[in-house]
Amino acid sequence: GNTNDRYKLIILRKGRGLAGMVMKTGKRMVIADVDTALSPEEKVKFPIILSESLTAVVAVPLWLENSMSGVLLLGQRNHQPLPQSLDQLNIEKQIGIFTEIN
């Protein structure tokens, strides 16, 4: 869950930010260790990472028929590596009415 209400101020733009990049590419994005993968300047491009103090994230596109309907964001704040099972997260079949692959 969120730690504050700052996420409400984030504007979703296709191609910008974590969810925006996933919406643009249609592919999942995994950042296993934010501190080693992103410089401070790069972190600014991902406001959700800063506002929620995330140390690792997985963002998965959610498709409904031939249209992207949203992005599922999974994150952690404890500086632990992502669980291996998360790296193998497979929702190609279905989550509710959504799929990961168009």
Gaussian input, Z-matrix of N, CA and C with variables (Angstrom, degrees):
# hf/3-21g

backbone

0 1
 N
 C     1     B1
 C     2     B2     1     A1
 N     3     B3     2     A2     1     D1
 C     4     B4     3     A3     2     D2
 C     5     B5     4     A4     3     D3
 N     6     B6     5     A5     4     D4
 C     7     B7     6     A6     5     D5
 C     8     B8     7     A7     6     D6
 N     9     B9     8     A8     7     D7
 C    10    B10     9     A9     8     D8
 C    11    B11    10    A10     9     D9
 N    12    B12    11    A11    10    D10
 C    13    B13    12    A12    11    D11
 C    14    B14    13    A13    12    D12
 N    15    B15    14    A14    13    D13
 C    16    B16    15    A15    14    D14
 C    17    B17    16    A16    15    D15
 N    18    B18    17    A17    16    D16
 C    19    B19    18    A18    17    D17
 C    20    B20    19    A19    18    D18
 N    21    B21    20    A20    19    D19
 C    22    B22    21    A21    20    D20
 C    23    B23    22    A22    21    D21
 N    24    B24    23    A23    22    D22
 C    25    B25    24    A24    23    D23
 C    26    B26    25    A25    24    D24
 N    27    B27    26    A26    25    D25
 C    28    B28    27    A27    26    D26
 C    29    B29    28    A28    27    D27
 N    30    B30    29    A29    28    D28
 C    31    B31    30    A30    29    D29
 C    32    B32    31    A31    30    D30
 N    33    B33    32    A32    31    D31
 C    34    B34    33    A33    32    D32
 C    35    B35    34    A34    33    D33
 N    36    B36    35    A35    34    D34
 C    37    B37    36    A36    35    D35
 C    38    B38    37    A37    36    D36
 N    39    B39    38    A38    37    D37
 C    40    B40    39    A39    38    D38
 C    41    B41    40    A40    39    D39
 N    42    B42    41    A41    40    D40
 C    43    B43    42    A42    41    D41
 C    44    B44    43    A43    42    D42
 N    45    B45    44    A44    43    D43
 C    46    B46    45    A45    44    D44
 C    47    B47    46    A46    45    D45
 N    48    B48    47    A47    46    D46
 C    49    B49    48    A48    47    D47
 C    50    B50    49    A49    48    D48
 N    51    B51    50    A50    49    D49
 C    52    B52    51    A51    50    D50
 C    53    B53    52    A52    51    D51
 N    54    B54    53    A53    52    D52
 C    55    B55    54    A54    53    D53
 C    56    B56    55    A55    54    D54
 N    57    B57    56    A56    55    D55
 C    58    B58    57    A57    56    D56
 C    59    B59    58    A58    57    D57
 N    60    B60    59    A59    58    D58
 C    61    B61    60    A60    59    D59
 C    62    B62    61    A61    60    D60
 N    63    B63    62    A62    61    D61
 C    64    B64    63    A63    62    D62
 C    65    B65    64    A64    63    D63
 N    66    B66    65    A65    64    D64
 C    67    B67    66    A66    65    D65
 C    68    B68    67    A67    66    D66
 N    69    B69    68    A68    67    D67
 C    70    B70    69    A69    68    D68
 C    71    B71    70    A70    69    D69
 N    72    B72    71    A71    70    D70
 C    73    B73    72    A72    71    D71
 C    74    B74    73    A73    72    D72
 N    75    B75    74    A74    73    D73
 C    76    B76    75    A75    74    D74
 C    77    B77    76    A76    75    D75
 N    78    B78    77    A77    76    D76
 C    79    B79    78    A78    77    D77
 C    80    B80    79    A79    78    D78
 N    81    B81    80    A80    79    D79
 C    82    B82    81    A81    80    D80
 C    83    B83    82    A82    81    D81
 N    84    B84    83    A83    82    D82
 C    85    B85    84    A84    83    D83
 C    86    B86    85    A85    84    D84
 N    87    B87    86    A86    85    D85
 C    88    B88    87    A87    86    D86
 C    89    B89    88    A88    87    D87
 N    90    B90    89    A89    88    D88
 C    91    B91    90    A90    89    D89
 C    92    B92    91    A91    90    D90
 N    93    B93    92    A92    91    D91
 C    94    B94    93    A93    92    D92
 C    95    B95    94    A94    93    D93
 N    96    B96    95    A95    94    D94
 C    97    B97    96    A96    95    D95
 C    98    B98    97    A97    96    D96
 N    99    B99    98    A98    97    D97
 C   100   B100    99    A99    98    D98
 C   101   B101   100   A100    99    D99
 N   102   B102   101   A101   100   D100
 C   103   B103   102   A102   101   D101
 C   104   B104   103   A103   102   D102
 N   105   B105   104   A104   103   D103
 C   106   B106   105   A105   104   D104
 C   107   B107   106   A106   105   D105
 N   108   B108   107   A107   106   D106
 C   109   B109   108   A108   107   D107
 C   110   B110   109   A109   108   D108
 N   111   B111   110   A110   109   D109
 C   112   B112   111   A111   110   D110
 C   113   B113   112   A112   111   D111
 N   114   B114   113   A113   112   D112
 C   115   B115   114   A114   113   D113
 C   116   B116   115   A115   114   D114
 N   117   B117   116   A116   115   D115
 C   118   B118   117   A117   116   D116
 C   119   B119   118   A118   117   D117
 N   120   B120   119   A119   118   D118
 C   121   B121   120   A120   119   D119
 C   122   B122   121   A121   120   D120
 N   123   B123   122   A122   121   D121
 C   124   B124   123   A123   122   D122
 C   125   B125   124   A124   123   D123
 N   126   B126   125   A125   124   D124
 C   127   B127   126   A126   125   D125
 C   128   B128   127   A127   126   D126
 N   129   B129   128   A128   127   D127
 C   130   B130   129   A129   128   D128
 C   131   B131   130   A130   129   D129
 N   132   B132   131   A131   130   D130
 C   133   B133   132   A132   131   D131
 C   134   B134   133   A133   132   D132
 N   135   B135   134   A134   133   D133
 C   136   B136   135   A135   134   D134
 C   137   B137   136   A136   135   D135
 N   138   B138   137   A137   136   D136
 C   139   B139   138   A138   137   D137
 C   140   B140   139   A139   138   D138
 N   141   B141   140   A140   139   D139
 C   142   B142   141   A141   140   D140
 C   143   B143   142   A142   141   D141
 N   144   B144   143   A143   142   D142
 C   145   B145   144   A144   143   D143
 C   146   B146   145   A145   144   D144
 N   147   B147   146   A146   145   D145
 C   148   B148   147   A147   146   D146
 C   149   B149   148   A148   147   D147
 N   150   B150   149   A149   148   D148
 C   151   B151   150   A150   149   D149
 C   152   B152   151   A151   150   D150
 N   153   B153   152   A152   151   D151
 C   154   B154   153   A153   152   D152
 C   155   B155   154   A154   153   D153
 N   156   B156   155   A155   154   D154
 C   157   B157   156   A156   155   D155
 C   158   B158   157   A157   156   D156
 N   159   B159   158   A158   157   D157
 C   160   B160   159   A159   158   D158
 C   161   B161   160   A160   159   D159
 N   162   B162   161   A161   160   D160
 C   163   B163   162   A162   161   D161
 C   164   B164   163   A163   162   D162
 N   165   B165   164   A164   163   D163
 C   166   B166   165   A165   164   D164
 C   167   B167   166   A166   165   D165
 N   168   B168   167   A167   166   D166
 C   169   B169   168   A168   167   D167
 C   170   B170   169   A169   168   D168
 N   171   B171   170   A170   169   D169
 C   172   B172   171   A171   170   D170
 C   173   B173   172   A172   171   D171
 N   174   B174   173   A173   172   D172
 C   175   B175   174   A174   173   D173
 C   176   B176   175   A175   174   D174
 N   177   B177   176   A176   175   D175
 C   178   B178   177   A177   176   D176
 C   179   B179   178   A178   177   D177
 N   180   B180   179   A179   178   D178
 C   181   B181   180   A180   179   D179
 C   182   B182   181   A181   180   D180
 N   183   B183   182   A182   181   D181
 C   184   B184   183   A183   182   D182
 C   185   B185   184   A184   183   D183
 N   186   B186   185   A185   184   D184
 C   187   B187   186   A186   185   D185
 C   188   B188   187   A187   186   D186
 N   189   B189   188   A188   187   D187
 C   190   B190   189   A189   188   D188
 C   191   B191   190   A190   189   D189
 N   192   B192   191   A191   190   D190
 C   193   B193   192   A192   191   D191
 C   194   B194   193   A193   192   D192
 N   195   B195   194   A194   193   D193
 C   196   B196   195   A195   194   D194
 C   197   B197   196   A196   195   D195
 N   198   B198   197   A197   196   D196
 C   199   B199   198   A198   197   D197
 C   200   B200   199   A199   198   D198
 N   201   B201   200   A200   199   D199
 C   202   B202   201   A201   200   D200
 C   203   B203   202   A202   201   D201
 N   204   B204   203   A203   202   D202
 C   205   B205   204   A204   203   D203
 C   206   B206   205   A205   204   D204
 N   207   B207   206   A206   205   D205
 C   208   B208   207   A207   206   D206
 C   209   B209   208   A208   207   D207
 N   210   B210   209   A209   208   D208
 C   211   B211   210   A210   209   D209
 C   212   B212   211   A211   210   D210
 N   213   B213   212   A212   211   D211
 C   214   B214   213   A213   212   D212
 C   215   B215   214   A214   213   D213
 N   216   B216   215   A215   214   D214
 C   217   B217   216   A216   215   D215
 C   218   B218   217   A217   216   D216
 N   219   B219   218   A218   217   D217
 C   220   B220   219   A219   218   D218
 C   221   B221   220   A220   219   D219
 N   222   B222   221   A221   220   D220
 C   223   B223   222   A222   221   D221
 C   224   B224   223   A223   222   D222
 N   225   B225   224   A224   223   D223
 C   226   B226   225   A225   224   D224
 C   227   B227   226   A226   225   D225
 N   228   B228   227   A227   226   D226
 C   229   B229   228   A228   227   D227
 C   230   B230   229   A229   228   D228
 N   231   B231   230   A230   229   D229
 C   232   B232   231   A231   230   D230
 C   233   B233   232   A232   231   D231
 N   234   B234   233   A233   232   D232
 C   235   B235   234   A234   233   D233
 C   236   B236   235   A235   234   D234
 N   237   B237   236   A236   235   D235
 C   238   B238   237   A237   236   D236
 C   239   B239   238   A238   237   D237
 N   240   B240   239   A239   238   D238
 C   241   B241   240   A240   239   D239
 C   242   B242   241   A241   240   D240
 N   243   B243   242   A242   241   D241
 C   244   B244   243   A243   242   D242
 C   245   B245   244   A244   243   D243
 N   246   B246   245   A245   244   D244
 C   247   B247   246   A246   245   D245
 C   248   B248   247   A247   246   D246
 N   249   B249   248   A248   247   D247
 C   250   B250   249   A249   248   D248
 C   251   B251   250   A250   249   D249
 N   252   B252   251   A251   250   D250
 C   253   B253   252   A252   251   D251
 C   254   B254   253   A253   252   D252
 N   255   B255   254   A254   253   D253
 C   256   B256   255   A255   254   D254
 C   257   B257   256   A256   255   D255
 N   258   B258   257   A257   256   D256
 C   259   B259   258   A258   257   D257
 C   260   B260   259   A259   258   D258
 N   261   B261   260   A260   259   D259
 C   262   B262   261   A261   260   D260
 C   263   B263   262   A262   261   D261
 N   264   B264   263   A263   262   D262
 C   265   B265   264   A264   263   D263
 C   266   B266   265   A265   264   D264
 N   267   B267   266   A266   265   D265
 C   268   B268   267   A267   266   D266
 C   269   B269   268   A268   267   D267
 N   270   B270   269   A269   268   D268
 C   271   B271   270   A270   269   D269
 C   272   B272   271   A271   270   D270
 N   273   B273   272   A272   271   D271
 C   274   B274   273   A273   272   D272
 C   275   B275   274   A274   273   D273
 N   276   B276   275   A275   274   D274
 C   277   B277   276   A276   275   D275
 C   278   B278   277   A277   276   D276
 N   279   B279   278   A278   277   D277
 C   280   B280   279   A279   278   D278
 C   281   B281   280   A280   279   D279
 N   282   B282   281   A281   280   D280
 C   283   B283   282   A282   281   D281
 C   284   B284   283   A283   282   D282
 N   285   B285   284   A284   283   D283
 C   286   B286   285   A285   284   D284
 C   287   B287   286   A286   285   D285
 N   288   B288   287   A287   286   D286
 C   289   B289   288   A288   287   D287
 C   290   B290   289   A289   288   D288
 N   291   B291   290   A290   289   D289
 C   292   B292   291   A291   290   D290
 C   293   B293   292   A292   291   D291
 N   294   B294   293   A293   292   D292
 C   295   B295   294   A294   293   D293
 C   296   B296   295   A295   294   D294
 N   297   B297   296   A296   295   D295
 C   298   B298   297   A297   296   D296
 C   299   B299   298   A298   297   D297
 N   300   B300   299   A299   298   D298
 C   301   B301   300   A300   299   D299
 C   302   B302   301   A301   300   D300
 N   303   B303   302   A302   301   D301
 C   304   B304   303   A303   302   D302
 C   305   B305   304   A304   303   D303

   B1=1.4391
   B2=1.5083
   B3=1.2970
   B4=1.4575
   B5=1.5228
   B6=1.3337
   B7=1.4592
   B8=1.5199
   B9=1.3349
   B10=1.4639
   B11=1.5274
   B12=1.3156
   B13=1.4673
   B14=1.5268
   B15=1.3361
   B16=1.4681
   B17=1.5245
   B18=1.3363
   B19=1.4698
   B20=1.5277
   B21=1.3401
   B22=1.4652
   B23=1.5286
   B24=1.3274
   B25=1.4628
   B26=1.5268
   B27=1.3260
   B28=1.4571
   B29=1.5220
   B30=1.3151
   B31=1.4641
   B32=1.5220
   B33=1.3125
   B34=1.4599
   B35=1.5206
   B36=1.3437
   B37=1.4630
   B38=1.5175
   B39=1.2924
   B40=1.4654
   B41=1.5291
   B42=1.3316
   B43=1.4552
   B44=1.5111
   B45=1.3432
   B46=1.4660
   B47=1.5113
   B48=1.3039
   B49=1.4530
   B50=1.5242
   B51=1.2977
   B52=1.4611
   B53=1.5269
   B54=1.3169
   B55=1.4675
   B56=1.5240
   B57=1.3201
   B58=1.4602
   B59=1.5182
   B60=1.3409
   B61=1.4714
   B62=1.5253
   B63=1.3259
   B64=1.4660
   B65=1.5230
   B66=1.3247
   B67=1.4624
   B68=1.5266
   B69=1.3244
   B70=1.4672
   B71=1.5265
   B72=1.3406
   B73=1.4671
   B74=1.5196
   B75=1.3383
   B76=1.4597
   B77=1.5139
   B78=1.3397
   B79=1.4622
   B80=1.5160
   B81=1.3213
   B82=1.4611
   B83=1.5221
   B84=1.3192
   B85=1.4577
   B86=1.5204
   B87=1.3239
   B88=1.4579
   B89=1.5200
   B90=1.3179
   B91=1.4635
   B92=1.5244
   B93=1.3294
   B94=1.4604
   B95=1.5224
   B96=1.3212
   B97=1.4644
   B98=1.5206
   B99=1.3061
   B100=1.4647
   B101=1.5218
   B102=1.3416
   B103=1.4638
   B104=1.5251
   B105=1.3198
   B106=1.4679
   B107=1.5311
   B108=1.3160
   B109=1.4698
   B110=1.5240
   B111=1.3282
   B112=1.4645
   B113=1.5222
   B114=1.3198
   B115=1.4654
   B116=1.5305
   B117=1.3292
   B118=1.4732
   B119=1.5314
   B120=1.3330
   B121=1.4650
   B122=1.5259
   B123=1.3319
   B124=1.4652
   B125=1.5276
   B126=1.3324
   B127=1.4697
   B128=1.5256
   B129=1.3257
   B130=1.4659
   B131=1.5266
   B132=1.3241
   B133=1.4627
   B134=1.5269
   B135=1.3288
   B136=1.4624
   B137=1.5319
   B138=1.3374
   B139=1.4603
   B140=1.5281
   B141=1.3262
   B142=1.4630
   B143=1.5249
   B144=1.3346
   B145=1.4633
   B146=1.5196
   B147=1.3302
   B148=1.4609
   B149=1.5198
   B150=1.3282
   B151=1.4656
   B152=1.5215
   B153=1.3289
   B154=1.4657
   B155=1.5295
   B156=1.3248
   B157=1.4722
   B158=1.5235
   B159=1.3290
   B160=1.4593
   B161=1.5220
   B162=1.3324
   B163=1.4596
   B164=1.5217
   B165=1.3187
   B166=1.4657
   B167=1.5244
   B168=1.3319
   B169=1.4657
   B170=1.5238
   B171=1.3179
   B172=1.4583
   B173=1.5207
   B174=1.3246
   B175=1.4640
   B176=1.5244
   B177=1.3235
   B178=1.4627
   B179=1.5269
   B180=1.3398
   B181=1.4661
   B182=1.5277
   B183=1.3153
   B184=1.4634
   B185=1.5239
   B186=1.3210
   B187=1.4577
   B188=1.5186
   B189=1.2906
   B190=1.4569
   B191=1.5185
   B192=1.3237
   B193=1.4596
   B194=1.5245
   B195=1.3116
   B196=1.4668
   B197=1.5203
   B198=1.3134
   B199=1.4532
   B200=1.5253
   B201=1.3405
   B202=1.4543
   B203=1.5210
   B204=1.3211
   B205=1.4611
   B206=1.5181
   B207=1.3196
   B208=1.4496
   B209=1.5123
   B210=1.3332
   B211=1.4552
   B212=1.5217
   B213=1.3250
   B214=1.4604
   B215=1.5191
   B216=1.3348
   B217=1.4576
   B218=1.5198
   B219=1.3286
   B220=1.4603
   B221=1.5199
   B222=1.3192
   B223=1.4614
   B224=1.5077
   B225=1.3298
   B226=1.4601
   B227=1.5139
   B228=1.3304
   B229=1.4620
   B230=1.5248
   B231=1.3123
   B232=1.4660
   B233=1.5260
   B234=1.3064
   B235=1.4704
   B236=1.5235
   B237=1.3117
   B238=1.4606
   B239=1.5248
   B240=1.3376
   B241=1.4646
   B242=1.5230
   B243=1.3164
   B244=1.4659
   B245=1.5246
   B246=1.3066
   B247=1.4690
   B248=1.5253
   B249=1.3232
   B250=1.4597
   B251=1.5170
   B252=1.3217
   B253=1.4637
   B254=1.5281
   B255=1.3318
   B256=1.4598
   B257=1.5239
   B258=1.3265
   B259=1.4591
   B260=1.5249
   B261=1.3206
   B262=1.4583
   B263=1.5241
   B264=1.3257
   B265=1.4570
   B266=1.5208
   B267=1.2986
   B268=1.4558
   B269=1.5177
   B270=1.3217
   B271=1.4646
   B272=1.5184
   B273=1.3377
   B274=1.4642
   B275=1.5128
   B276=1.3168
   B277=1.4627
   B278=1.5157
   B279=1.3453
   B280=1.4579
   B281=1.5178
   B282=1.3278
   B283=1.4593
   B284=1.5125
   B285=1.2912
   B286=1.4592
   B287=1.5121
   B288=1.3180
   B289=1.4664
   B290=1.5284
   B291=1.3531
   B292=1.4598
   B293=1.5233
   B294=1.3309
   B295=1.4594
   B296=1.5230
   B297=1.3406
   B298=1.4658
   B299=1.5164
   B300=1.2953
   B301=1.4596
   B302=1.5244
   B303=1.3319
   B304=1.4616
   B305=1.5065
   A1=111.07
   A2=115.36
   A3=119.98
   A4=110.42
   A5=116.24
   A6=121.25
   A7=112.08
   A8=116.84
   A9=121.47
   A10=108.17
   A11=116.27
   A12=120.39
   A13=113.23
   A14=118.02
   A15=120.40
   A16=112.32
   A17=116.82
   A18=119.55
   A19=111.21
   A20=117.07
   A21=120.77
   A22=112.04
   A23=116.78
   A24=121.37
   A25=112.27
   A26=116.95
   A27=120.74
   A28=109.60
   A29=115.83
   A30=121.55
   A31=108.18
   A32=116.57
   A33=121.42
   A34=109.70
   A35=115.11
   A36=121.50
   A37=108.33
   A38=116.29
   A39=121.13
   A40=109.36
   A41=115.84
   A42=120.88
   A43=114.78
   A44=117.75
   A45=120.98
   A46=109.47
   A47=116.10
   A48=120.67
   A49=110.64
   A50=115.62
   A51=121.10
   A52=111.96
   A53=117.08
   A54=120.19
   A55=111.13
   A56=117.44
   A57=121.05
   A58=113.04
   A59=116.43
   A60=120.07
   A61=110.54
   A62=116.19
   A63=119.99
   A64=109.65
   A65=117.08
   A66=119.99
   A67=110.96
   A68=117.15
   A69=120.81
   A70=111.54
   A71=116.57
   A72=120.07
   A73=113.06
   A74=116.40
   A75=119.88
   A76=112.97
   A77=116.72
   A78=121.23
   A79=110.66
   A80=114.49
   A81=119.19
   A82=110.76
   A83=114.68
   A84=121.33
   A85=107.26
   A86=116.69
   A87=121.87
   A88=108.14
   A89=116.17
   A90=121.62
   A91=105.15
   A92=116.06
   A93=121.53
   A94=112.36
   A95=117.77
   A96=122.21
   A97=107.45
   A98=115.62
   A99=121.95
   A100=111.21
   A101=117.60
   A102=120.54
   A103=113.09
   A104=118.18
   A105=119.42
   A106=111.63
   A107=117.72
   A108=120.67
   A109=113.31
   A110=116.95
   A111=120.25
   A112=111.60
   A113=116.05
   A114=120.92
   A115=107.90
   A116=117.94
   A117=119.19
   A118=112.33
   A119=116.92
   A120=120.33
   A121=111.10
   A122=116.91
   A123=120.68
   A124=111.45
   A125=117.32
   A126=120.77
   A127=111.33
   A128=116.64
   A129=121.13
   A130=110.52
   A131=117.44
   A132=121.49
   A133=112.40
   A134=117.04
   A135=122.20
   A136=109.35
   A137=117.61
   A138=121.18
   A139=114.60
   A140=118.47
   A141=120.04
   A142=110.65
   A143=116.78
   A144=120.78
   A145=109.92
   A146=116.81
   A147=120.45
   A148=112.18
   A149=117.21
   A150=119.96
   A151=112.50
   A152=117.57
   A153=120.91
   A154=112.69
   A155=117.68
   A156=122.98
   A157=111.86
   A158=115.98
   A159=120.44
   A160=110.24
   A161=116.10
   A162=121.65
   A163=111.71
   A164=117.78
   A165=123.50
   A166=107.66
   A167=116.65
   A168=120.29
   A169=111.78
   A170=113.99
   A171=122.59
   A172=105.57
   A173=116.88
   A174=121.87
   A175=107.83
   A176=116.27
   A177=122.21
   A178=109.46
   A179=117.69
   A180=119.59
   A181=110.67
   A182=116.10
   A183=121.76
   A184=108.54
   A185=115.59
   A186=122.36
   A187=110.28
   A188=115.79
   A189=122.88
   A190=105.74
   A191=115.19
   A192=121.59
   A193=108.00
   A194=120.62
   A195=121.69
   A196=112.98
   A197=116.87
   A198=120.49
   A199=110.39
   A200=116.00
   A201=118.80
   A202=108.69
   A203=114.97
   A204=120.37
   A205=113.13
   A206=117.45
   A207=119.34
   A208=111.33
   A209=114.14
   A210=121.71
   A211=107.61
   A212=116.23
   A213=122.59
   A214=107.31
   A215=117.04
   A216=121.96
   A217=109.20
   A218=115.22
   A219=122.13
   A220=106.61
   A221=117.26
   A222=119.55
   A223=111.81
   A224=114.48
   A225=119.09
   A226=109.27
   A227=114.05
   A228=120.99
   A229=113.22
   A230=118.82
   A231=121.05
   A232=115.48
   A233=119.09
   A234=123.85
   A235=113.21
   A236=118.00
   A237=122.15
   A238=108.60
   A239=117.51
   A240=118.64
   A241=110.43
   A242=115.71
   A243=119.57
   A244=109.12
   A245=117.77
   A246=119.25
   A247=109.87
   A248=117.10
   A249=120.01
   A250=111.03
   A251=117.03
   A252=119.51
   A253=110.95
   A254=117.07
   A255=120.64
   A256=110.50
   A257=116.25
   A258=120.44
   A259=110.62
   A260=115.76
   A261=121.17
   A262=111.78
   A263=116.75
   A264=121.28
   A265=109.43
   A266=116.02
   A267=120.46
   A268=108.99
   A269=115.62
   A270=118.44
   A271=109.74
   A272=115.19
   A273=118.63
   A274=111.59
   A275=116.59
   A276=118.50
   A277=109.75
   A278=118.09
   A279=116.99
   A280=112.28
   A281=115.73
   A282=124.34
   A283=103.79
   A284=116.40
   A285=118.90
   A286=108.97
   A287=116.85
   A288=120.48
   A289=112.11
   A290=117.40
   A291=121.52
   A292=112.20
   A293=115.81
   A294=122.30
   A295=108.37
   A296=116.78
   A297=120.06
   A298=111.22
   A299=117.64
   A300=122.22
   A301=109.17
   A302=116.07
   A303=120.51
   A304=110.07
   D1=167.40
   D2=-179.26
   D3=-76.73
   D4=153.15
   D5=179.88
   D6=-96.79
   D7=-12.79
   D8=-178.99
   D9=-159.49
   D10=-175.94
   D11=-178.64
   D12=-99.47
   D13=8.66
   D14=-178.64
   D15=-62.59
   D16=-27.47
   D17=-179.90
   D18=-59.71
   D19=-25.63
   D20=-179.55
   D21=-67.44
   D22=-21.06
   D23=-178.95
   D24=-86.73
   D25=-9.48
   D26=-179.01
   D27=-76.78
   D28=127.98
   D29=179.72
   D30=-96.74
   D31=125.38
   D32=-179.81
   D33=-81.08
   D34=119.54
   D35=177.95
   D36=-128.19
   D37=129.85
   D38=-179.95
   D39=-58.75
   D40=125.57
   D41=179.36
   D42=91.27
   D43=-4.90
   D44=-179.17
   D45=-126.56
   D46=139.42
   D47=-178.61
   D48=76.95
   D49=177.46
   D50=-176.13
   D51=-64.36
   D52=-56.94
   D53=-179.62
   D54=-64.66
   D55=-37.06
   D56=179.65
   D57=-63.90
   D58=-37.46
   D59=177.32
   D60=-66.91
   D61=-40.58
   D62=178.92
   D63=-66.53
   D64=-39.97
   D65=178.09
   D66=-63.78
   D67=-37.44
   D68=-178.67
   D69=-70.65
   D70=-44.35
   D71=-175.42
   D72=-86.99
   D73=-25.32
   D74=-175.72
   D75=73.97
   D76=12.50
   D77=-177.93
   D78=-123.68
   D79=151.54
   D80=179.23
   D81=-63.93
   D82=154.24
   D83=177.60
   D84=-127.25
   D85=128.05
   D86=-179.95
   D87=-122.37
   D88=126.01
   D89=171.82
   D90=-121.52
   D91=98.41
   D92=-173.50
   D93=-70.17
   D94=-32.67
   D95=178.85
   D96=-143.59
   D97=101.91
   D98=-175.57
   D99=-58.44
   D100=-42.23
   D101=-175.52
   D102=-65.20
   D103=-34.68
   D104=179.28
   D105=-88.72
   D106=-27.59
   D107=-176.22
   D108=-83.35
   D109=-28.85
   D110=-174.10
   D111=-124.64
   D112=135.42
   D113=172.85
   D114=-76.72
   D115=165.43
   D116=176.53
   D117=-55.90
   D118=-36.43
   D119=178.99
   D120=-66.85
   D121=-37.49
   D122=179.26
   D123=-71.76
   D124=-34.60
   D125=179.79
   D126=-59.97
   D127=-31.76
   D128=179.84
   D129=-61.78
   D130=-26.65
   D131=179.73
   D132=-74.58
   D133=-9.25
   D134=-178.37
   D135=-125.30
   D136=76.87
   D137=-174.13
   D138=-56.21
   D139=-32.14
   D140=-179.29
   D141=-65.01
   D142=-34.19
   D143=177.88
   D144=-64.56
   D145=-43.29
   D146=179.74
   D147=-70.89
   D148=-48.14
   D149=-174.36
   D150=-67.28
   D151=-28.24
   D152=-179.49
   D153=-105.34
   D154=5.26
   D155=179.48
   D156=51.78
   D157=46.87
   D158=-178.10
   D159=-79.37
   D160=139.47
   D161=178.48
   D162=-106.88
   D163=-14.38
   D164=176.40
   D165=-156.01
   D166=143.64
   D167=-178.92
   D168=-145.15
   D169=151.33
   D170=170.26
   D171=-132.38
   D172=127.09
   D173=177.79
   D174=-121.04
   D175=126.01
   D176=-173.34
   D177=-121.73
   D178=129.29
   D179=177.40
   D180=-70.57
   D181=142.99
   D182=177.25
   D183=-115.11
   D184=113.52
   D185=-178.05
   D186=-102.44
   D187=141.74
   D188=171.82
   D189=-126.46
   D190=111.55
   D191=-173.15
   D192=58.91
   D193=-119.37
   D194=-179.03
   D195=-108.16
   D196=22.16
   D197=-176.68
   D198=-128.84
   D199=134.68
   D200=176.02
   D201=-76.08
   D202=124.82
   D203=-176.06
   D204=-102.52
   D205=-15.84
   D206=-178.66
   D207=173.91
   D208=-174.81
   D209=179.34
   D210=-134.13
   D211=129.03
   D212=175.35
   D213=-90.00
   D214=121.27
   D215=-178.99
   D216=-110.70
   D217=123.94
   D218=175.72
   D219=-117.54
   D220=128.89
   D221=-178.40
   D222=-143.96
   D223=162.14
   D224=174.41
   D225=-137.77
   D226=158.95
   D227=-174.43
   D228=-119.71
   D229=4.15
   D230=-167.99
   D231=-98.63
   D232=12.39
   D233=178.97
   D234=59.16
   D235=20.88
   D236=175.37
   D237=-95.39
   D238=152.64
   D239=176.17
   D240=-63.55
   D241=153.56
   D242=175.83
   D243=-61.41
   D244=140.74
   D245=174.41
   D246=-59.32
   D247=140.42
   D248=-179.88
   D249=-58.90
   D250=-33.46
   D251=179.84
   D252=-63.85
   D253=-30.02
   D254=178.73
   D255=-69.93
   D256=-36.75
   D257=177.58
   D258=-64.66
   D259=-26.27
   D260=179.81
   D261=-98.79
   D262=10.28
   D263=179.11
   D264=-50.53
   D265=123.16
   D266=-175.89
   D267=-126.30
   D268=105.04
   D269=176.33
   D270=-117.15
   D271=27.63
   D272=179.12
   D273=-57.60
   D274=-33.06
   D275=-179.37
   D276=-73.84
   D277=-69.53
   D278=-176.17
   D279=-175.93
   D280=141.66
   D281=165.72
   D282=-121.14
   D283=109.59
   D284=-174.86
   D285=58.17
   D286=-118.00
   D287=179.98
   D288=-100.82
   D289=1.73
   D290=-174.85
   D291=-102.68
   D292=154.00
   D293=172.15
   D294=-126.61
   D295=161.70
   D296=177.84
   D297=-85.69
   D298=-29.82
   D299=-175.83
   D300=-106.53
   D301=133.28
   D302=178.33
   D303=-76.76

